[in-house]
Amino acid sequence: MLKEEGVKKPLIIRLGTSLVFWVLVGIIAGIVVGVMDPQWGISTKSWTIDPFLKALKWLIGPIIFLTLICGIVGLESLKSLGSLGIKAVIYFEVVSTLALVVGVGFGELFRPGHGMGLDVNALDATSVAQYTSGGKTEHIGSLKSILMGAIPSDPITPFLTGNTLQVLFMAIVISIVILFLSQKTKEKIIKPLEKAQNFFFKLLTILIYYSPVATFGAMAFLIGKFGAETLYNMVYLLFVMLFCCLVFIFVVLGIICAMAKVNIFKYMRFIAREVLVVFATSSSETALAPLMRKLEKAGINKGAVGLVVPAGYSFNLDCTNIYLALSVIFLSQAFGIPLSLEQTISMLIILMVTSKGAVGVSGSGFIVLAGTLQAMGTGPGTIPAVTVAALLGVDKFMSDMRAVGNLCGNSVACMVVSIWDKKVDMQKFRYALDHPDEFKVI
């Protein structure tokens, strides 16, 4: 029998296999249950949200640990590409920091969580305890406590308690040691680590299929406990996130492109197909290979593409940074836990590091958000990691936004850094921007 290629599946089959569709079903069902039977809606938390959060907690440490080691060791090409690698690192840090500032700024300007009046105690003290390590709470959020708390007492506890900052510290130290080893020894160490990384990615992918159930429980609990008026804030949060991403792409990145004498609108049209693929799959890594091939065909040096684009997927996730910063501000407003200037600065510093572990897989940004709150500590004036449950109902849609934004940010990074380092055939590149249909890859 001939394979029927290019034939569209019936709508009902496409909907049945769409995670977005089932998340929507979970949201609607959760709202209905929360309104019709608030008590049952509240009770769903124990078998929907709690197992999901526990599984996320167990994945926080291994995913960030393995991703950071593989990413840093992969940057060994800095030695061979010299100035290109240094410029890429500078670009990543500057633009990633700008993204964090945009997230905080828009969160404070539009205040999507203002007036929600959610109660941390209503989330169950035992659930909060799962995410805390039981350390001292004095000076929580201060720069001193962050730096002192980064050094673990042993290599196992940070993974068991979900202490992201200590996991990051160990990953960076181990990465530096590996970089000093011979190439042969390095390959022997990295190969099993990459296999372990793929294993945890698959576990994460499987867990994401449970998200419609967790979404149902999150909405049922939220509506049942706090009332239907919380829906307004959730929808408002989505619009603020969307506006943030659009402003960052077309204004911030647009200005950066203008400095490189490139029109941001032409460039976005050039990568439009890859953007659509990412939006459909909620993962910016699905378009990684096609994007690299397209940029090479457009006249950007193969070595430059090979360094900047893959490294960017660990070190330049701009819209994930926006999501993380905006979500922390939202939760502080929703639960009535104001952040001082020092705590906000501390949060930005932590996010500059933890965001490097947020790979382009759907749901990983949510994991890093929980880990970031954990790294900020526990006690009065801090946001418990378990409060991320309030975002479960809308996280899938925010995930789509950050995945698309990350793709746009990484493709712009590759183009700008390559132009900066004179690794682009500008005549061919400008022709590609004016004739994008001639450079189709997917």
VOGU-3710 file (C-alpha; in Angstrom, 3 decimals, decimal comma):
1> mlkeegvkkp> 0,000/0,000/0,000  1,310/3,414/-0,938  1,944/5,792/1,896  -0,329/8,809/1,675  2,071/11,670/2,178  0,879/15,223/2,548  -2,715/14,146/3,328  -4,137/16,013/6,275  -5,511/13,938/9,133  -9,165/14,503/10,058
11> liirlgtslv> -9,716/17,395/12,465  -10,952/15,133/15,266  -7,736/13,057/15,093  -5,534/16,162/15,050  -7,374/17,546/18,088  -7,168/14,221/19,910  -3,378/14,157/19,595  -2,872/17,841/20,401  -1,556/18,574/23,885  -2,792/22,158/23,589
21> fwvlvgiiag> -6,332/20,871/22,969  -6,270/18,672/26,072  -4,821/21,482/28,171  -7,748/23,628/27,025  -10,125/20,791/27,980  -8,419/20,609/31,400  -8,780/24,364/31,906  -12,477/24,391/30,961  -13,239/21,286/33,050  -11,344/22,750/36,020
31> ivvgvmdpqw> -13,271/26,035/35,789  -16,605/24,186/35,629  -15,751/21,989/38,628  -14,419/24,956/40,619  -17,628/26,933/40,032  -20,142/24,071/40,386  -18,536/22,218/43,305  -15,819/24,293/45,016  -15,134/21,705/47,730  -14,458/18,914/45,248
41> gistkswtid> -12,380/21,348/43,191  -10,192/22,011/46,227  -9,875/18,283/46,951  -8,538/17,512/43,445  -5,226/19,118/44,408  -3,955/16,013/46,222  -4,157/13,738/43,156  -3,505/16,240/40,350  -1,175/19,105/41,292  0,826/17,528/44,131
51> pflkalkwli> 2,134/14,497/42,155  3,016/16,792/39,258  5,001/19,157/41,503  6,780/16,263/43,228  7,875/14,854/39,870  9,072/18,302/38,770  11,045/18,642/41,989  12,918/15,401/41,289  13,770/16,542/37,761  15,026/20,024/38,699
61> gpiifltlic> 18,518/19,007/39,823  19,497/16,399/37,181  18,230/18,433/34,214  19,997/21,658/35,183  23,162/19,813/36,269  23,533/17,839/33,028  22,463/20,694/30,742  24,949/23,132/32,221  27,878/20,682/32,083  27,178/19,716/28,452
71> givgleslks> 26,673/23,375/27,508  29,847/24,697/29,176  32,043/21,873/27,893  30,568/22,459/24,436  31,922/26,011/24,598  35,438/24,618/24,313  35,232/25,816/20,708  35,950/29,264/22,165  39,611/28,262/21,914  39,401/27,573/18,182
81> lgslgikavi> 37,024/30,357/17,202  38,708/32,948/19,430  37,074/36,341/19,210  33,795/34,899/17,875  33,298/32,871/21,053  34,138/35,785/23,335  31,729/38,059/21,472  29,011/35,391/21,664  29,391/35,143/25,455  29,299/38,943/25,811
91> yfevvstlal> 26,184/39,144/23,642  24,447/36,334/25,557  25,027/37,923/28,944  24,060/41,458/27,913  20,894/40,502/26,017  19,810/37,862/28,570  20,112/40,481/31,312  18,064/42,934/29,230  15,368/40,248/28,915  15,263/39,817/32,705
101> vvgvgfgelf> 14,946/43,574/33,189  12,098/43,694/30,640  10,273/40,899/32,508  10,615/42,625/35,879  9,771/46,044/34,411  6,593/44,915/32,659  5,541/42,909/35,723  5,823/45,998/37,909  4,264/48,267/35,276  1,176/46,182/34,430
111> rpghgmgldv> 0,905/44,307/37,787  -0,955/41,207/36,480  -1,126/39,587/39,950  -2,322/42,695/41,791  -5,462/42,222/43,860  -5,648/38,408/43,585  -5,127/37,988/47,336  -4,039/34,330/47,129  -3,025/32,703/50,410  0,191/30,674/50,628
121> naldatsvaq> -1,188/28,797/53,646  -4,113/27,604/51,544  -1,623/25,651/49,431  -0,955/23,313/52,383  2,104/23,710/54,614  3,315/20,144/53,880  3,515/20,959/50,166  5,548/24,062/50,937  7,876/21,976/53,122  8,686/19,713/50,168
131> ytsggktehi> 10,432/22,586/48,431  12,446/23,927/51,346  15,721/22,675/52,706  15,197/23,746/56,287  18,186/26,040/56,468  18,489/29,288/58,392  16,077/31,990/57,330  17,892/35,084/58,554  19,136/37,398/55,813  17,131/35,426/53,274
141> gslksilmga> 17,475/36,966/49,818  20,647/38,888/50,711  23,634/38,630/48,382  25,746/37,228/51,211  23,334/34,383/51,946  23,097/33,554/48,231  26,862/33,283/47,840  27,355/31,330/51,081  24,427/29,044/50,325  25,826/28,107/46,902
151> ipsdpitpfl> 28,436/25,755/48,392  26,884/22,354/49,250  27,872/20,319/52,301  27,732/17,123/50,222  27,071/16,259/46,537  23,797/14,368/47,076  21,621/16,603/49,265  21,192/19,415/46,675  19,528/16,932/44,309  17,265/15,516/47,029
161> tgntlqvlfm> 16,179/18,938/48,305  15,996/20,651/44,906  18,612/23,257/45,870  19,214/24,692/42,388  21,973/27,106/43,346  24,118/24,343/44,842  23,477/22,105/41,826  24,636/24,945/39,567  27,768/25,462/41,673  28,706/21,786/41,356
171> aivisivilf> 27,999/21,771/37,607  30,225/24,805/36,991  33,103/23,406/39,078  32,905/19,992/37,373  32,715/21,649/33,930  35,893/23,651/34,594  37,716/20,478/35,691  36,568/18,614/32,548  37,795/21,444/30,310  41,360/20,848/31,562
181> lsqktkekii> 41,311/17,129/30,655  42,570/15,643/27,406  40,174/15,452/24,462  39,999/11,642/24,654  39,173/11,644/28,369  36,700/14,468/27,859  34,780/12,500/25,226  34,604/9,452/27,499  33,055/11,589/30,251  30,683/13,659/28,112
191> kplekaqnff> 29,101/10,817/26,094  27,431/9,120/29,108  26,437/12,531/30,466  24,717/13,365/27,166  22,903/10,005/27,264  21,761/10,751/30,818  20,651/14,208/29,679  18,547/12,669/26,884  17,061/10,220/29,387  15,882/13,020/31,690
201> fklltiliyy> 14,567/14,966/28,680  12,438/11,944/27,790  11,182/11,730/31,377  10,263/15,404/31,149  8,446/14,819/27,850  6,445/11,984/29,433  5,627/14,171/32,434  4,377/16,946/30,149  1,633/14,576/28,911  0,255/14,635/32,461
211> spvatfgama> -0,042/18,428/32,316  -3,735/18,466/31,201  -4,625/16,595/34,426  -2,459/18,934/36,490  -4,017/21,894/34,664  -7,505/20,616/35,507  -6,553/20,321/39,175  -4,851/23,722/39,208  -7,889/25,510/37,787  -10,399/23,548/39,900
221> fligkfgaet> -8,413/24,304/43,062  -7,817/27,950/42,139  -11,466/28,661/41,301  -12,814/26,542/44,181  -10,523/28,147/46,750  -10,289/31,748/45,592  -13,284/32,280/43,286  -13,849/32,821/39,557  -12,487/36,377/39,686  -8,923/34,921/39,554
231> lynmvyllfv> -9,528/34,064/35,870  -9,198/37,715/34,921  -5,671/37,875/36,320  -4,609/34,681/34,542  -5,780/35,913/31,150  -4,245/39,309/31,882  -0,924/37,581/32,704  -0,969/35,860/29,294  -1,499/39,189/27,530  1,304/40,825/29,525
241> mlfcclvfif> 3,634/37,919/28,634  2,686/38,188/24,961  3,207/41,952/24,960  6,575/41,498/26,726  7,792/39,032/24,085  6,619/41,189/21,174  8,256/44,310/22,610  11,478/42,417/23,244  11,605/40,922/19,742  10,571/43,948/17,703
251> vvlgiicama> 11,951/46,751/19,897  14,958/45,437/21,854  16,154/42,950/19,226  14,969/45,373/16,539  17,351/48,050/17,841  20,192/45,501/18,013  19,463/44,455/14,409  19,348/48,101/13,318  22,825/48,563/14,799  23,917/45,676/12,548
261> kvnifkymrf> 22,063/47,385/9,631  19,460/44,621/9,338  15,666/45,113/9,241  14,071/43,045/12,058  10,802/42,605/10,108  12,621/41,193/7,079  14,604/38,887/9,324  11,477/37,594/11,097  9,908/36,911/7,693  13,063/35,002/6,724
271> iarevlvvfa> 12,715/32,579/9,707  8,884/32,468/9,660  8,660/28,753/8,787  10,892/27,757/11,695  8,806/29,951/13,997  5,640/28,096/12,953  7,261/24,711/13,635  8,305/25,833/17,110  4,844/27,220/17,865  3,262/23,904/16,859
281> tsssetalap> 5,588/21,793/19,019  6,168/24,188/21,964  9,892/23,428/21,751  12,492/25,750/20,257  14,845/22,787/19,753  12,611/21,214/17,085  13,764/23,861/14,600  17,419/23,807/15,679  18,811/21,851/12,710  16,624/23,546/10,032
291> lmrklekagi> 17,494/26,984/11,428  21,226/26,213/11,313  21,025/24,972/7,726  19,034/28,018/6,643  21,489/30,466/8,239  24,411/28,674/6,572  22,667/28,823/3,186  22,085/32,546/3,741  25,828/33,216/3,894  26,678/32,966/7,598
301> nkgavglvvp> 29,909/31,082/8,318  29,300/27,407/9,191  31,628/27,564/12,199  29,835/30,631/13,525  26,438/28,958/13,170  27,790/25,781/14,763  28,973/27,657/17,848  26,453/30,431/18,446  23,132/28,667/17,795  23,658/25,512/19,945
311> agysfnldct> 25,333/27,515/22,726  22,420/29,938/22,653  19,998/27,144/23,513  21,638/26,917/26,930  22,943/30,439/27,463  20,641/32,789/25,522  17,001/31,905/26,231  15,704/35,475/26,148  11,956/34,877/26,409  12,459/32,179/29,042
321> niylalsvif> 14,228/34,901/31,041  11,231/37,194/30,518  8,900/34,390/31,652  10,952/33,661/34,780  11,238/37,299/35,866  7,593/38,119/35,054  6,342/34,977/36,838  8,256/35,749/40,045  6,832/39,293/40,065  3,345/37,913/39,337
331> lsqafgipls> 3,535/35,413/42,204  4,808/38,069/44,616  1,787/40,224/43,717  -0,740/37,372/43,680  0,281/36,091/47,120  0,887/39,528/48,629  4,614/38,979/49,215  6,336/42,233/48,195  9,971/42,021/47,151  12,434/44,615/48,403
341> leqtismlii> 14,938/46,222/46,032  17,679/43,995/47,432  15,556/40,876/46,939  14,712/41,936/43,369  18,404/42,442/42,563  19,209/39,093/44,207  16,481/37,462/42,115  17,955/38,911/38,905  21,393/37,584/39,843  19,979/34,109/40,544
351> lmvtskgavg> 17,973/34,173/37,306  21,086/35,123/35,325  22,478/31,747/36,400  19,418/29,493/36,722  18,040/30,548/33,328  21,129/28,949/31,774  19,644/25,584/32,749  16,326/26,249/31,022  16,669/24,280/27,820  14,285/24,659/24,883
361> vsgsgfivla> 12,021/21,751/25,872  8,403/22,403/26,724  7,953/22,626/30,490  11,620/23,103/31,431  11,092/26,832/32,081  8,496/25,864/34,680  11,049/23,591/36,351  13,660/26,359/36,472  11,056/28,768/37,892  10,439/26,387/40,797
371> gtlqamgtgp> 14,182/25,991/41,221  14,723/29,759/41,203  12,178/30,275/43,977  13,869/27,477/45,897  17,249/29,187/45,471  15,809/32,458/46,828  15,294/30,676/50,141  12,400/30,243/52,551  11,000/32,259/55,381  9,254/35,615/55,875
381> gtipavtvaa> 9,309/37,896/52,847  10,192/35,150/50,335  8,038/33,271/47,818  7,662/29,514/48,486  8,442/27,339/45,459  5,077/25,572/45,770  3,297/28,781/44,671  4,186/27,871/41,065  1,029/25,703/41,213  -0,915/28,922/40,578
391> llgvdkfmsd> 0,657/29,079/37,084  -0,117/25,519/35,985  -3,334/26,541/34,247  -1,592/28,977/31,888  1,968/27,637/31,739  1,375/25,655/28,540  0,453/28,830/26,666  3,341/30,771/28,184  5,585/27,880/27,129  4,549/28,381/23,496
401> mravgnlcgn> 5,396/32,081/23,726  8,812/31,568/25,268  9,708/28,776/22,806  8,968/31,021/19,808  10,729/33,964/21,435  13,799/31,848/22,204  14,072/30,787/18,569  13,863/34,406/17,420  16,405/35,495/20,029  18,922/32,783/19,121
411> svacmvvsiw> 18,667/33,363/15,387  19,198/37,104/15,912  22,149/36,334/18,214  23,807/34,184/15,549  23,297/36,822/12,873  24,476/39,798/14,981  27,530/38,057/16,494  28,557/36,742/13,054  28,261/40,209/11,498  30,171/41,669/14,459
421> dkkvdmqkfr> 32,984/39,172/13,871  32,849/39,505/10,045  31,755/35,919/9,524  28,963/36,723/7,035  28,793/37,074/3,251  26,657/40,232/3,467  25,738/40,311/-0,231  24,359/36,769/-0,078  22,727/37,416/3,289  20,846/40,510/2,122
431> yaldhpdefk> 19,680/38,632/-0,965  18,346/35,880/1,324  16,377/38,411/3,372  14,804/39,839/0,215  14,061/36,391/-1,301  13,241/34,093/1,673  11,287/31,597/-0,490  14,501/30,645/-2,275  16,076/29,551/1,003  13,425/27,105/2,249
441> vi> 14,710/24,261/4,410  11,431/22,988/5,909
//
